Amino acid sequence: MAADKDDASTEIEPLTKAFAVDMTVACVALRKARVETLKKAADKGGKKDPKKPAEPPVVSFVFDPNPATKGRTPTEQAEQVVAGRSWVCWGAHMADKARHVLMKADGKVVWDAKKTMDEDFDAFKKKWGEAMKSQGLKNAKGQDGWYDGDAFHLEMADSKIAKTDERVKACLDEYARLSRKENKGKNEKFEKDYAALLKPYLAKYEPAETKK
């Protein structure tokens, strides 16, 4: 079963790429201001923190080309949930309306924005929210602004699919098969949060002796 291609799905990729450009420009400006602040402090005889580099890193953003961050079939989504890289079977990736960006510091991919941006993290989050609004994008919760849970995920508004959708049912069934029959692992948070929804699917793959 292929991921459905809704009419608006073709818009998500250019929007995400434009967002990456916006954030790169914003981070260049933040770095410039920070370097100027450090220079002024040095000119006044201020002491440098030996635990920090002389200057902040050059931060940039690029579109994540990994196929796993693009449109997903129910099977592909279930694999992400089993692996603990996703926590729902109805996310925007399944409607092909979500993409990811990668954050780079001095050319290397980094995952900890708070550590990377250091004193500029609050200003960074503000710029992030502004860039999202400019491109009409939402975070992994379908809301505005920075979201720590899945920070580099971006999606279109109202892009999650209904839990009654056949794609969701197929994903739930595949998750149950992978986690119970194939023993690929379990996503404890997913199973706790959606225990009632998962129950009939898990029961389908329980060993016979467990059902007695």
Backbone as JSON Lines, residues from 0, in Angstrom:
{"i":0,"aa":"M","n":[0.85,-1.19,0.0],"ca":[0.0,0.0,0.0],"c":[0.89,1.24,0.0]}
{"i":1,"aa":"A","n":[0.73,2.09,-0.98],"ca":[1.56,3.3,-1.07],"c":[0.93,4.43,-0.28]}
{"i":2,"aa":"A","n":[1.76,5.35,0.14],"ca":[1.24,6.52,0.85],"c":[0.44,7.37,-0.12]}
{"i":3,"aa":"D","n":[-0.73,7.78,0.31],"ca":[-1.57,8.61,-0.55],"c":[-0.89,9.94,-0.83]}
{"i":4,"aa":"K","n":[-1.04,10.44,-2.05],"ca":[-0.48,11.72,-2.43],"c":[-1.63,12.73,-2.52]}
{"i":5,"aa":"D","n":[-1.88,13.43,-1.43],"ca":[-2.92,14.43,-1.41],"c":[-2.5,15.62,-2.27]}
{"i":6,"aa":"D","n":[-3.47,16.44,-2.67],"ca":[-3.19,17.55,-3.57],"c":[-2.09,18.47,-3.07]}
{"i":7,"aa":"A","n":[-2.06,18.69,-1.76],"ca":[-1.1,19.64,-1.2],"c":[0.26,19.01,-0.9]}
{"i":8,"aa":"S","n":[0.41,17.71,-1.12],"ca":[1.64,17.04,-0.72],"c":[2.87,17.57,-1.44]}
{"i":9,"aa":"T","n":[2.7,18.02,-2.67],"ca":[3.84,18.49,-3.44],"c":[4.38,19.82,-2.9]}
{"i":10,"aa":"E","n":[3.63,20.48,-2.02],"ca":[4.06,21.77,-1.49],"c":[5.04,21.63,-0.33]}
{"i":11,"aa":"I","n":[5.01,20.53,0.38],"ca":[5.78,20.43,1.62],"c":[7.29,20.51,1.38]}
{"i":12,"aa":"E","n":[7.78,19.91,0.32],"ca":[9.23,19.9,0.1],"c":[9.8,21.3,-0.16]}
{"i":13,"aa":"P","n":[9.24,22.07,-1.09],"ca":[9.77,23.43,-1.28],"c":[9.59,24.32,-0.07]}
{"i":14,"aa":"L","n":[8.52,24.13,0.68],"ca":[8.31,24.92,1.9],"c":[9.4,24.6,2.93]}
{"i":15,"aa":"T","n":[9.74,23.32,3.06],"ca":[10.76,22.92,4.01],"c":[12.14,23.44,3.59]}
{"i":16,"aa":"K","n":[12.42,23.39,2.3],"ca":[13.69,23.91,1.8],"c":[13.78,25.42,2.01]}
{"i":17,"aa":"A","n":[12.67,26.12,1.82],"ca":[12.65,27.57,2.05],"c":[12.86,27.87,3.53]}
{"i":18,"aa":"F","n":[12.27,27.04,4.39],"ca":[12.44,27.2,5.83],"c":[13.92,27.04,6.2]}
{"i":19,"aa":"A","n":[14.59,26.05,5.61],"ca":[16.01,25.83,5.89],"c":[16.84,27.05,5.52]}
{"i":20,"aa":"V","n":[16.5,27.67,4.41],"ca":[17.2,28.9,3.99],"c":[16.94,30.02,4.99]}
{"i":21,"aa":"D","n":[15.68,30.18,5.38],"ca":[15.32,31.23,6.35],"c":[16.11,31.07,7.66]}
{"i":22,"aa":"M","n":[16.2,29.83,8.14],"ca":[16.89,29.6,9.41],"c":[18.4,29.76,9.3]}
{"i":23,"aa":"T","n":[18.93,29.44,8.14],"ca":[20.36,29.65,7.93],"c":[20.68,31.13,7.99]}
{"i":24,"aa":"V","n":[19.86,31.94,7.32],"ca":[20.04,33.4,7.35],"c":[19.91,33.93,8.77]}
{"i":25,"aa":"A","n":[18.92,33.42,9.5],"ca":[18.69,33.87,10.88],"c":[19.88,33.52,11.77]}
{"i":26,"aa":"C","n":[20.44,32.32,11.59],"ca":[21.57,31.9,12.42],"c":[22.85,32.66,12.08]}
{"i":27,"aa":"V","n":[22.99,33.06,10.83],"ca":[24.13,33.89,10.45],"c":[24.06,35.22,11.19]}
{"i":28,"aa":"A","n":[22.85,35.79,11.25],"ca":[22.66,37.08,11.93],"c":[22.9,36.95,13.43]}
{"i":29,"aa":"L","n":[22.42,35.86,14.02],"ca":[22.62,35.63,15.46],"c":[24.11,35.47,15.77]}
{"i":30,"aa":"R","n":[24.8,34.76,14.92],"ca":[26.24,34.57,15.14],"c":[26.99,35.89,15.03]}
{"i":31,"aa":"K","n":[26.65,36.68,14.03],"ca":[27.31,37.98,13.84],"c":[27.15,38.85,15.07]}
{"i":32,"aa":"A","n":[25.93,38.89,15.61],"ca":[25.67,39.69,16.81],"c":[26.45,39.16,18.0]}
{"i":33,"aa":"R","n":[26.54,37.81,18.13],"ca":[27.25,37.21,19.25],"c":[28.75,37.5,19.16]}
{"i":34,"aa":"V","n":[29.31,37.41,17.97],"ca":[30.74,37.69,17.77],"c":[31.05,39.14,18.13]}
{"i":35,"aa":"E","n":[30.16,40.05,17.74],"ca":[30.36,41.46,18.06],"c":[30.31,41.69,19.57]}
{"i":36,"aa":"T","n":[29.4,40.97,20.25],"ca":[29.28,41.09,21.7],"c":[30.55,40.58,22.38]}
{"i":37,"aa":"L","n":[31.07,39.46,21.9],"ca":[32.29,38.9,22.46],"c":[33.49,39.82,22.23]}
{"i":38,"aa":"K","n":[33.53,40.45,21.06],"ca":[34.63,41.35,20.75],"c":[34.61,42.58,21.66]}
{"i":39,"aa":"K","n":[33.42,43.12,21.89],"ca":[33.3,44.28,22.75],"c":[33.72,43.94,24.18]}
{"i":40,"aa":"A","n":[33.32,42.74,24.63],"ca":[33.69,42.31,25.98],"c":[35.21,42.15,26.09]}
{"i":41,"aa":"A","n":[35.84,41.61,25.03],"ca":[37.29,41.43,25.03],"c":[38.01,42.77,25.03]}
{"i":42,"aa":"D","n":[37.46,43.72,24.28],"ca":[38.06,45.05,24.21],"c":[38.04,45.75,25.57]}
{"i":43,"aa":"K","n":[37.05,45.36,26.37],"ca":[36.94,45.97,27.71],"c":[37.71,45.17,28.76]}
{"i":44,"aa":"G","n":[38.45,44.19,28.29],"ca":[39.26,43.39,29.21],"c":[38.53,42.24,29.85]}
{"i":45,"aa":"G","n":[37.39,41.9,29.29],"ca":[36.62,40.78,29.85],"c":[37.34,39.46,29.65]}
{"i":46,"aa":"K","n":[37.16,38.53,30.58],"ca":[37.81,37.24,30.5],"c":[36.96,36.26,29.7]}
{"i":47,"aa":"K","n":[37.61,35.42,28.9],"ca":[36.94,34.4,28.12],"c":[36.69,33.17,28.97]}
{"i":48,"aa":"D","n":[35.57,32.5,28.7],"ca":[35.27,31.25,29.39],"c":[36.11,30.15,28.75]}
{"i":49,"aa":"P","n":[37.05,29.54,29.47],"ca":[37.92,28.51,28.89],"c":[37.18,27.26,28.43]}
{"i":50,"aa":"K","n":[35.94,27.1,28.9],"ca":[35.17,25.93,28.52],"c":[34.42,26.12,27.2]}
{"i":51,"aa":"K","n":[34.46,27.35,26.68],"ca":[33.74,27.65,25.45],"c":[34.72,28.05,24.34]}
{"i":52,"aa":"P","n":[34.37,27.77,23.08],"ca":[35.24,28.17,21.97],"c":[35.31,29.7,21.87]}
{"i":53,"aa":"A","n":[36.33,30.18,21.2],"ca":[36.53,31.63,21.07],"c":[35.35,32.28,20.36]}
{"i":54,"aa":"E","n":[34.78,31.58,19.4],"ca":[33.62,32.09,18.65],"c":[32.57,30.99,18.52]}
{"i":55,"aa":"P","n":[31.31,31.37,18.4],"ca":[30.26,30.36,18.21],"c":[30.4,29.69,16.84]}
{"i":56,"aa":"P","n":[29.88,28.48,16.68],"ca":[29.99,27.79,15.39],"c":[29.14,28.45,14.31]}
{"i":57,"aa":"V","n":[29.49,28.18,13.08],"ca":[28.67,28.64,11.95],"c":[27.54,27.63,11.79]}
{"i":58,"aa":"V","n":[26.32,28.07,12.05],"ca":[25.16,27.17,12.01],"c":[24.38,27.36,10.72]}
{"i":59,"aa":"S","n":[24.01,26.24,10.12],"ca":[23.22,26.28,8.89],"c":[22.2,25.15,8.9]}
{"i":60,"aa":"F","n":[21.24,25.24,8.01],"ca":[20.2,24.22,7.9],"c":[20.08,23.77,6.45]}
{"i":61,"aa":"V","n":[19.84,22.46,6.29],"ca":[19.63,21.9,4.96],"c":[18.44,20.95,5.0]}
{"i":62,"aa":"F","n":[17.85,20.73,3.87],"ca":[16.76,19.77,3.73],"c":[17.31,18.37,3.93]}
{"i":63,"aa":"D","n":[16.63,17.56,4.73],"ca":[17.06,16.19,5.0],"c":[16.64,15.29,3.83]}
{"i":64,"aa":"P","n":[17.6,14.74,3.08],"ca":[17.26,13.91,1.92],"c":[16.92,12.46,2.24]}
{"i":65,"aa":"N","n":[17.05,12.06,3.5],"ca":[16.79,10.68,3.89],"c":[15.37,10.26,3.5]}
{"i":66,"aa":"P","n":[15.21,9.19,2.72],"ca":[13.87,8.74,2.3],"c":[12.93,8.47,3.47]}
{"i":67,"aa":"A","n":[13.48,8.1,4.63],"ca":[12.66,7.79,5.8],"c":[11.94,9.02,6.33]}
{"i":68,"aa":"T","n":[12.4,10.22,5.97],"ca":[11.75,11.44,6.45],"c":[10.69,11.95,5.48]}
{"i":69,"aa":"K","n":[10.47,11.23,4.41],"ca":[9.5,11.68,3.4],"c":[8.18,10.93,3.57]}
{"i":70,"aa":"G","n":[7.42,10.8,2.47],"ca":[6.14,10.1,2.55],"c":[6.35,8.65,2.94]}
{"i":71,"aa":"R","n":[5.49,8.11,3.8],"ca":[5.65,6.74,4.28],"c":[4.4,5.9,4.06]}
{"i":72,"aa":"T","n":[4.61,4.67,3.7],"ca":[3.51,3.71,3.64],"c":[3.19,3.28,5.08]}
{"i":73,"aa":"P","n":[2.05,2.64,5.3],"ca":[1.75,2.13,6.65],"c":[2.84,1.2,7.18]}
{"i":74,"aa":"T","n":[3.39,0.37,6.3],"ca":[4.47,-0.54,6.72],"c":[5.7,0.23,7.15]}
{"i":75,"aa":"E","n":[6.07,1.24,6.38],"ca":[7.24,2.05,6.72],"c":[7.03,2.82,8.02]}
{"i":76,"aa":"Q","n":[5.81,3.3,8.24],"ca":[5.53,4.02,9.48],"c":[5.61,3.07,10.67]}
{"i":77,"aa":"A","n":[5.08,1.88,10.51],"ca":[5.13,0.89,11.6],"c":[6.58,0.56,11.95]}
{"i":78,"aa":"E","n":[7.44,0.47,10.95],"ca":[8.86,0.2,11.19],"c":[9.5,1.32,11.99]}
{"i":79,"aa":"Q","n":[9.09,2.57,11.71],"ca":[9.62,3.71,12.45],"c":[9.15,3.68,13.91]}
{"i":80,"aa":"V","n":[7.9,3.28,14.12],"ca":[7.35,3.21,15.48],"c":[8.05,2.11,16.28]}
{"i":81,"aa":"V","n":[8.21,0.94,15.69],"ca":[8.89,-0.17,16.36],"c":[10.31,0.23,16.75]}
{"i":82,"aa":"A","n":[10.96,0.99,15.87],"ca":[12.34,1.41,16.1],"c":[12.46,2.55,17.1]}
{"i":83,"aa":"G","n":[11.31,3.11,17.51],"ca":[11.34,4.21,18.47],"c":[11.68,5.55,17.86]}
{"i":84,"aa":"R","n":[11.52,5.64,16.54],"ca":[11.79,6.91,15.86],"c":[10.52,7.68,15.55]}
{"i":85,"aa":"S","n":[9.37,7.06,15.82],"ca":[8.08,7.72,15.67],"c":[7.15,7.15,16.73]}
{"i":86,"aa":"W","n":[6.07,7.88,17.03],"ca":[5.24,7.48,18.17],"c":[3.76,7.43,17.83]}
{"i":87,"aa":"V","n":[3.42,7.52,16.55],"ca":[2.02,7.43,16.15],"c":[1.91,6.69,14.82]}
{"i":88,"aa":"C","n":[0.72,6.22,14.53],"ca":[0.44,5.55,13.25],"c":[-0.43,6.42,12.35]}
{"i":89,"aa":"W","n":[-0.46,7.71,12.62],"ca":[-1.32,8.6,11.83],"c":[-0.65,9.94,11.57]}
{"i":90,"aa":"G","n":[0.68,9.95,11.57],"ca":[1.41,11.2,11.38],"c":[1.36,11.75,9.97]}
{"i":91,"aa":"A","n":[1.82,12.98,9.84],"ca":[1.77,13.69,8.56],"c":[2.63,13.05,7.48]}
{"i":92,"aa":"H","n":[3.64,12.28,7.89],"ca":[4.47,11.59,6.9],"c":[3.62,10.64,6.06]}
{"i":93,"aa":"M","n":[2.58,10.07,6.68],"ca":[1.75,9.1,5.98],"c":[0.85,9.75,4.93]}
{"i":94,"aa":"A","n":[0.67,11.07,5.04],"ca":[-0.08,11.82,4.04],"c":[0.88,12.55,3.11]}
{"i":95,"aa":"D","n":[2.17,12.27,3.26],"ca":[3.23,12.9,2.47],"c":[3.22,14.42,2.64]}
{"i":96,"aa":"K","n":[2.98,14.86,3.88],"ca":[2.94,16.3,4.15],"c":[3.89,16.7,5.28]}
{"i":97,"aa":"A","n":[4.96,15.91,5.44],"ca":[5.96,16.24,6.47],"c":[7.35,15.97,5.92]}
{"i":98,"aa":"R","n":[8.3,16.77,6.36],"ca":[9.7,16.6,6.0],"c":[10.55,17.01,7.2]}
{"i":99,"aa":"H","n":[11.84,16.72,7.13],"ca":[12.77,17.1,8.19],"c":[13.86,18.0,7.63]}
{"i":100,"aa":"V","n":[14.46,18.79,8.5],"ca":[15.66,19.55,8.16],"c":[16.8,19.05,9.03]}
{"i":101,"aa":"L","n":[18.02,19.28,8.6],"ca":[19.2,18.93,9.36],"c":[19.9,20.2,9.82]}
{"i":102,"aa":"M","n":[20.34,20.2,11.06],"ca":[21.09,21.33,11.61],"c":[22.58,21.0,11.55]}
{"i":103,"aa":"K","n":[23.37,21.95,11.04],"ca":[24.81,21.75,10.95],"c":[25.55,22.84,11.71]}
{"i":104,"aa":"A","n":[26.61,22.45,12.39],"ca":[27.48,23.39,13.09],"c":[28.88,23.2,12.52]}
{"i":105,"aa":"D","n":[29.39,24.24,11.87],"ca":[30.68,24.16,11.19],"c":[30.72,23.0,10.2]}
{"i":106,"aa":"G","n":[29.59,22.79,9.53],"ca":[29.51,21.78,8.49],"c":[29.17,20.38,8.94]}
{"i":107,"aa":"K","n":[29.09,20.14,10.26],"ca":[28.78,18.81,10.76],"c":[27.36,18.76,11.33]}
{"i":108,"aa":"V","n":[26.62,17.69,11.04],"ca":[25.26,17.54,11.54],"c":[25.26,17.43,13.06]}
{"i":109,"aa":"V","n":[24.4,18.21,13.7],"ca":[24.25,18.18,15.16],"c":[22.77,18.01,15.5]}
{"i":110,"aa":"W","n":[22.49,17.47,16.68],"ca":[21.11,17.2,17.08],"c":[20.7,18.0,18.31]}
{"i":111,"aa":"D","n":[21.65,18.57,19.01],"ca":[21.35,19.32,20.23],"c":[21.4,20.81,19.95]}
{"i":112,"aa":"A","n":[20.25,21.38,19.58],"ca":[20.19,22.8,19.24],"c":[20.49,23.68,20.44]}
{"i":113,"aa":"K","n":[20.04,23.26,21.61],"ca":[20.25,24.08,22.81],"c":[21.74,24.22,23.11]}
{"i":114,"aa":"K","n":[22.46,23.12,23.02],"ca":[23.9,23.16,23.27],"c":[24.62,23.94,22.18]}
{"i":115,"aa":"T","n":[24.2,23.75,20.95],"ca":[24.85,24.41,19.82],"c":[24.66,25.92,19.85]}
{"i":116,"aa":"M","n":[23.43,26.35,20.15],"ca":[23.14,27.79,20.14],"c":[23.52,28.48,21.44]}
{"i":117,"aa":"D","n":[23.65,27.7,22.5],"ca":[24.13,28.2,23.78],"c":[23.32,29.43,24.24]}
{"i":118,"aa":"E","n":[23.96,30.56,24.43],"ca":[23.29,31.76,24.94],"c":[22.25,32.33,23.97]}
{"i":119,"aa":"D","n":[22.32,31.92,22.72],"ca":[21.39,32.44,21.71],"c":[20.19,31.5,21.5]}
{"i":120,"aa":"F","n":[20.04,30.49,22.37],"ca":[18.98,29.5,22.14],"c":[17.58,30.12,22.17]}
{"i":121,"aa":"D","n":[17.32,31.01,23.11],"ca":[16.0,31.63,23.17],"c":[15.71,32.46,21.93]}
{"i":122,"aa":"A","n":[16.72,33.2,21.48],"ca":[16.57,34.0,20.27],"c":[16.39,33.09,19.06]}
{"i":123,"aa":"F","n":[17.1,31.98,19.07],"ca":[17.0,30.98,18.01],"c":[15.57,30.42,17.92]}
{"i":124,"aa":"K","n":[15.0,30.07,19.06],"ca":[13.64,29.52,19.07],"c":[12.62,30.53,18.55]}
{"i":125,"aa":"K","n":[12.86,31.8,18.85],"ca":[11.97,32.84,18.34],"c":[12.04,32.91,16.82]}
{"i":126,"aa":"K","n":[13.25,32.86,16.29],"ca":[13.45,32.89,14.83],"c":[12.85,31.64,14.19]}
{"i":127,"aa":"W","n":[12.95,30.52,14.88],"ca":[12.38,29.26,14.39],"c":[10.87,29.4,14.22]}
{"i":128,"aa":"G","n":[10.23,29.94,15.23],"ca":[8.78,30.14,15.17],"c":[8.39,31.09,14.06]}
{"i":129,"aa":"E","n":[9.17,32.14,13.87],"ca":[8.89,33.12,12.82],"c":[9.04,32.49,11.43]}
{"i":130,"aa":"A","n":[10.06,31.66,11.27],"ca":[10.29,31.0,9.98],"c":[9.17,30.0,9.68]}
{"i":131,"aa":"M","n":[8.71,29.29,10.71],"ca":[7.6,28.36,10.53],"c":[6.35,29.1,10.08]}
{"i":132,"aa":"K","n":[6.07,30.2,10.75],"ca":[4.89,30.99,10.4],"c":[4.98,31.53,8.99]}
{"i":133,"aa":"S","n":[6.18,31.98,8.62],"ca":[6.39,32.53,7.29],"c":[6.11,31.51,6.19]}
{"i":134,"aa":"Q","n":[6.46,30.25,6.45],"ca":[6.27,29.2,5.45],"c":[4.98,28.4,5.65]}
{"i":135,"aa":"G","n":[4.21,28.75,6.67],"ca":[2.95,28.05,6.93],"c":[3.13,26.63,7.43]}
{"i":136,"aa":"L","n":[4.18,26.41,8.23],"ca":[4.49,25.07,8.71],"c":[4.18,24.92,10.19]}
{"i":137,"aa":"K","n":[4.03,23.67,10.62],"ca":[3.75,23.34,12.02],"c":[4.81,22.36,12.52]}
{"i":138,"aa":"N","n":[4.87,22.18,13.84],"ca":[5.81,21.21,14.4],"c":[5.18,19.81,14.46]}
{"i":139,"aa":"A","n":[5.88,18.87,15.06],"ca":[5.41,17.48,15.09],"c":[4.09,17.3,15.84]}
{"i":140,"aa":"K","n":[3.75,18.25,16.69],"ca":[2.48,18.2,17.42],"c":[1.36,18.91,16.65]}
{"i":141,"aa":"G","n":[1.7,19.42,15.46],"ca":[0.71,20.15,14.69],"c":[0.5,21.55,15.22]}
{"i":142,"aa":"Q","n":[1.48,22.05,15.98],"ca":[1.36,23.35,16.62],"c":[2.45,24.3,16.12]}
{"i":143,"aa":"D","n":[2.39,25.54,16.61],"ca":[3.37,26.55,16.22],"c":[4.62,26.47,17.1]}
{"i":144,"aa":"G","n":[5.75,26.9,16.55],"ca":[6.95,27.07,17.35],"c":[7.78,25.82,17.56]}
{"i":145,"aa":"W","n":[8.86,26.0,18.3],"ca":[9.82,24.95,18.59],"c":[9.2,23.83,19.43]}
{"i":146,"aa":"Y","n":[9.53,22.59,19.11],"ca":[9.03,21.43,19.87],"c":[10.19,20.49,20.14]}
{"i":147,"aa":"D","n":[10.57,20.35,21.4],"ca":[11.73,19.54,21.77],"c":[11.59,18.06,21.42]}
{"i":148,"aa":"G","n":[10.37,17.56,21.4],"ca":[10.16,16.13,21.2],"c":[10.62,15.59,19.85]}
{"i":149,"aa":"D","n":[10.49,16.39,18.81],"ca":[10.89,15.99,17.45],"c":[11.23,17.28,16.72]}
{"i":150,"aa":"A","n":[12.3,17.91,17.17],"ca":[12.58,19.31,16.83],"c":[12.68,19.62,15.35]}
{"i":151,"aa":"F","n":[13.28,18.74,14.58],"ca":[13.57,19.07,13.18],"c":[12.51,18.55,12.2]}
{"i":152,"aa":"H","n":[11.38,18.16,12.74],"ca":[10.23,17.73,11.94],"c":[9.36,18.93,11.63]}
{"i":153,"aa":"L","n":[8.96,19.06,10.37],"ca":[8.08,20.14,9.94],"c":[6.95,19.55,9.11]}
{"i":154,"aa":"E","n":[5.75,20.04,9.31],"ca":[4.61,19.52,8.56],"c":[3.63,20.62,8.21]}
{"i":155,"aa":"M","n":[2.75,20.31,7.29],"ca":[1.72,21.25,6.89],"c":[0.58,21.22,7.91]}
{"i":156,"aa":"A","n":[-0.16,22.3,7.99],"ca":[-1.26,22.39,8.95],"c":[-2.34,21.35,8.64]}
{"i":157,"aa":"D","n":[-2.92,20.8,9.69],"ca":[-4.03,19.84,9.57],"c":[-3.67,18.67,8.65]}
{"i":158,"aa":"S","n":[-2.46,18.16,8.79],"ca":[-1.99,17.13,7.87],"c":[-2.01,15.71,8.43]}
{"i":159,"aa":"K","n":[-2.31,15.57,9.72],"ca":[-2.38,14.23,10.3],"c":[-3.66,13.53,9.83]}
{"i":160,"aa":"I","n":[-3.57,12.23,9.65],"ca":[-4.74,11.51,9.15],"c":[-5.57,10.96,10.31]}
{"i":161,"aa":"A","n":[-6.85,10.72,10.05],"ca":[-7.77,10.26,11.1],"c":[-7.43,8.84,11.54]}
{"i":162,"aa":"K","n":[-7.67,8.57,12.82],"ca":[-7.37,7.24,13.35],"c":[-8.26,6.16,12.75]}
{"i":163,"aa":"T","n":[-9.34,6.57,12.11],"ca":[-10.24,5.6,11.46],"c":[-9.81,5.28,10.03]}
{"i":164,"aa":"D","n":[-8.79,5.97,9.54],"ca":[-8.3,5.78,8.17],"c":[-7.73,4.36,8.01]}
{"i":165,"aa":"E","n":[-7.93,3.77,6.84],"ca":[-7.45,2.42,6.58],"c":[-5.92,2.33,6.67]}
{"i":166,"aa":"R","n":[-5.23,3.44,6.36],"ca":[-3.78,3.44,6.49],"c":[-3.34,3.29,7.94]}
{"i":167,"aa":"V","n":[-4.11,3.88,8.84],"ca":[-3.8,3.77,10.28],"c":[-4.0,2.33,10.73]}
{"i":168,"aa":"K","n":[-5.09,1.73,10.31],"ca":[-5.36,0.34,10.68],"c":[-4.25,-0.58,10.18]}
{"i":169,"aa":"A","n":[-3.79,-0.33,8.97],"ca":[-2.72,-1.15,8.4],"c":[-1.42,-0.97,9.17]}
{"i":170,"aa":"C","n":[-1.15,0.25,9.59],"ca":[0.06,0.54,10.38],"c":[0.0,-0.14,11.74]}
{"i":171,"aa":"L","n":[-1.14,-0.06,12.4],"ca":[-1.32,-0.69,13.71],"c":[-1.14,-2.21,13.61]}
{"i":172,"aa":"D","n":[-1.69,-2.78,12.56],"ca":[-1.58,-4.22,12.36],"c":[-0.12,-4.6,12.11]}
{"i":173,"aa":"E","n":[0.58,-3.82,11.32],"ca":[1.97,-4.13,11.02],"c":[2.86,-3.94,12.25]}
{"i":174,"aa":"Y","n":[2.54,-2.92,13.06],"ca":[3.29,-2.74,14.31],"c":[3.11,-3.97,15.19]}
{"i":175,"aa":"A","n":[1.88,-4.45,15.32],"ca":[1.61,-5.62,16.15],"c":[2.35,-6.84,15.62]}
{"i":176,"aa":"R","n":[2.36,-7.0,14.32],"ca":[3.06,-8.14,13.71],"c":[4.56,-8.07,13.95]}
{"i":177,"aa":"L","n":[5.14,-6.89,13.74],"ca":[6.58,-6.72,13.91],"c":[7.01,-6.89,15.36]}
{"i":178,"aa":"S","n":[6.21,-6.33,16.28],"ca":[6.59,-6.36,17.69],"c":[6.3,-7.69,18.36]}
{"i":179,"aa":"R","n":[5.29,-8.42,17.9],"ca":[4.91,-9.67,18.55],"c":[5.36,-10.91,17.76]}
{"i":180,"aa":"K","n":[5.04,-10.95,16.51],"ca":[5.38,-12.14,15.72],"c":[6.84,-12.15,15.3]}
{"i":181,"aa":"E","n":[7.35,-10.98,14.88],"ca":[8.73,-10.9,14.41],"c":[9.71,-10.52,15.52]}
{"i":182,"aa":"N","n":[9.2,-10.15,16.68],"ca":[10.04,-9.79,17.83],"c":[11.07,-8.71,17.49]}
{"i":183,"aa":"K","n":[10.62,-7.68,16.79],"ca":[11.49,-6.58,16.38],"c":[11.66,-5.53,17.48]}
{"i":184,"aa":"G","n":[10.98,-5.73,18.59],"ca":[11.05,-4.76,19.68],"c":[9.7,-4.12,19.94]}
{"i":185,"aa":"K","n":[9.64,-3.35,21.01],"ca":[8.4,-2.69,21.38],"c":[8.66,-1.21,21.65]}
{"i":186,"aa":"N","n":[7.7,-0.39,21.28],"ca":[7.74,1.04,21.6],"c":[6.85,1.22,22.83]}
{"i":187,"aa":"E","n":[7.46,1.24,23.99],"ca":[6.71,1.25,25.25],"c":[5.8,2.46,25.37]}
{"i":188,"aa":"K","n":[6.29,3.62,24.96],"ca":[5.48,4.84,25.05],"c":[4.25,4.74,24.15]}
{"i":189,"aa":"F","n":[4.46,4.27,22.94],"ca":[3.36,4.1,21.99],"c":[2.31,3.14,22.55]}
{"i":190,"aa":"E","n":[2.77,2.04,23.11],"ca":[1.83,1.04,23.63],"c":[1.09,1.54,24.86]}
{"i":191,"aa":"K","n":[1.76,2.34,25.67],"ca":[1.11,2.89,26.87],"c":[0.08,3.95,26.5]}
{"i":192,"aa":"D","n":[0.47,4.84,25.59],"ca":[-0.41,5.95,25.22],"c":[-1.65,5.5,24.45]}
{"i":193,"aa":"Y","n":[-1.52,4.43,23.68],"ca":[-2.63,4.0,22.81],"c":[-2.99,2.54,23.04]}
{"i":194,"aa":"A","n":[-2.98,2.13,24.31],"ca":[-3.24,0.74,24.68],"c":[-4.58,0.23,24.16]}
{"i":195,"aa":"A","n":[-5.63,1.02,24.34],"ca":[-6.97,0.58,23.91],"c":[-7.05,0.41,22.4]}
{"i":196,"aa":"L","n":[-6.43,1.33,21.69],"ca":[-6.45,1.29,20.23],"c":[-5.67,0.09,19.71]}
{"i":197,"aa":"L","n":[-4.57,-0.24,20.38],"ca":[-3.71,-1.33,19.94],"c":[-4.19,-2.72,20.34]}
{"i":198,"aa":"K","n":[-4.99,-2.78,21.39],"ca":[-5.35,-4.07,21.99],"c":[-5.81,-5.12,20.99]}
{"i":199,"aa":"P","n":[-6.78,-4.85,20.1],"ca":[-7.23,-5.91,19.19],"c":[-6.16,-6.34,18.19]}
{"i":200,"aa":"Y","n":[-5.26,-5.44,17.84],"ca":[-4.2,-5.79,16.89],"c":[-3.13,-6.65,17.55]}
{"i":201,"aa":"L","n":[-2.79,-6.31,18.79],"ca":[-1.8,-7.1,19.51],"c":[-2.33,-8.51,19.79]}
{"i":202,"aa":"A","n":[-3.61,-8.57,20.13],"ca":[-4.22,-9.86,20.44],"c":[-4.14,-10.82,19.26]}
{"i":203,"aa":"K","n":[-4.2,-10.28,18.07],"ca":[-4.15,-11.08,16.85],"c":[-2.85,-11.87,16.73]}
{"i":204,"aa":"Y","n":[-1.78,-11.31,17.29],"ca":[-0.47,-11.94,17.14],"c":[0.08,-12.53,18.44]}
{"i":205,"aa":"E","n":[-0.74,-12.56,19.47],"ca":[-0.3,-13.16,20.73],"c":[-0.18,-14.67,20.57]}
{"i":206,"aa":"P","n":[0.79,-15.28,21.24],"ca":[0.89,-16.75,21.19],"c":[-0.39,-17.39,21.71]}
{"i":207,"aa":"A","n":[-0.71,-18.55,21.21],"ca":[-1.96,-19.23,21.59],"c":[-2.08,-19.43,23.09]}
{"i":208,"aa":"E","n":[-0.95,-19.76,23.75],"ca":[-1.01,-20.04,25.19],"c":[-1.33,-18.75,25.97]}
{"i":209,"aa":"T","n":[-0.98,-17.62,25.41],"ca":[-1.25,-16.34,26.11],"c":[-2.74,-16.03,26.08]}
{"i":210,"aa":"K","n":[-3.42,-16.46,25.03],"ca":[-4.84,-16.15,24.87],"c":[-5.74,-17.0,25.75]}
{"i":211,"aa":"K","n":[-5.22,-18.12,26.24],"ca":[-6.03,-19.04,27.04],"c":[-6.33,-18.46,28.41]}
